[in-house]
């Protein structure tokens, strides 16, 4: 466990362990939950589909493509759970591939028109 105070910045770094220097890593989704086994029932999206859902979320530059760095403010679930667990999904892409998921960044779903 990592103990922090409320509203303190939490800094994270994900790294790709590969000898292939032509790969890059991208943070697609990070969800917080008070349970390490259920990230659906009571969950909070920090980032979803590459789009920040929490206003305190920020990415940080890394000179190395094998690292993804980001931060957000620590919070507590309303029901006063003592722990918050994170589950993140990352994508590995070819460096410089403009059509890759890593290059597309935030993918917001388009809204559909309702018919009568």
N, C-alpha and C positions, 0 to 999 in steps of 0.2 A: 504493500500500500504506500501511497504517497500522500502525506498529510499537508493540507493547505487551508488557509482561511478563506471565508467567503469574499468574493470579488477580487481575490488575488489572481494575477495572470498565471495561467498554466501554459508552459511552453512545451511543445512536443516536436520530436523529430523522428521521421520514419526513414529507414535506410534500406536500400536494395543491395543485397550481397551477391554480386556477379562480377566476373572478370570482363564481361562485355561492356566496354565504355560507350557503346552506341545505344544504351538503354537509358530511359528516364522514368521517373516515378511521379504519380499524380494522385492527390487525395480526392477521391470521388465522394465518399459519404462517411460521416462520423455521427454516431448516435449515442446519447447518454441514457442510462437507465439506472434505477436503484437496485436492479437485480442483474447478476452476472449471467442469468439463464434466459431472460426474457427482454428482448429489445423491441417489443411491439406493443404490449399492453400499456405500460407507463413509460413512455420514451420521449426524449427531446432531441430534435435534429439540430446539430451544430452546423453541419454542412450536408447537403443532399444533392446528388447529381452535379457536383462541382459548384453549387450555388450556396453561398453563406446564408444560413438561416438564423444565426445568432449575430447580433450587431457587434459583439466584442470579438468575433472571429477575424483573424488577419493572417495572411501568409507572409513568410519572410524569404528573402532571396538567399539562395545557396549557390556558391560557385561550382558545386558539383551536382551533376544531373541525377546521381544516385541517392540524393537526399531530398526530402520534402519537409519543410519547417513551417509550423503554424502555432497559433496561440488562441486562447479564449479565456474569459473570466470564469473563475470557479463559482458554482452556484449550488443551491440545495433544492431538492424537490419539495413541493409544498407540504407533503405529508411527513416531512421531517425524517427522511431516511438518513441513516448515518453515513452511508457510502454512495458514491456515484461511480458507475462503471462505464467505460467507453468501448465501443466497437466501431472500428474504422475499416472501410474498404478502399483499397488502393489499386491503381491500374499501372501496369508496366507497358511502356510503348517504345518504339524505335525513336531515337533522338532525331529531331528534324522532320519527322513525318507529319506534314500539315493536315492529313486526313485522319490522324489518330485521335482517339478519345482524349489523350493528354493535351493535344493542341486545341481542341474544341472548347475546353474550359466549362463554364456554367451552361448547362442544358436545361432551360426552363420549358416545361410542358406548355404547349399552346392551348389556349382556351377554346372550347367548342361552342358553337352557336346552338342555342336551344330552339327547337321547332315547336310550333303550336300543336 
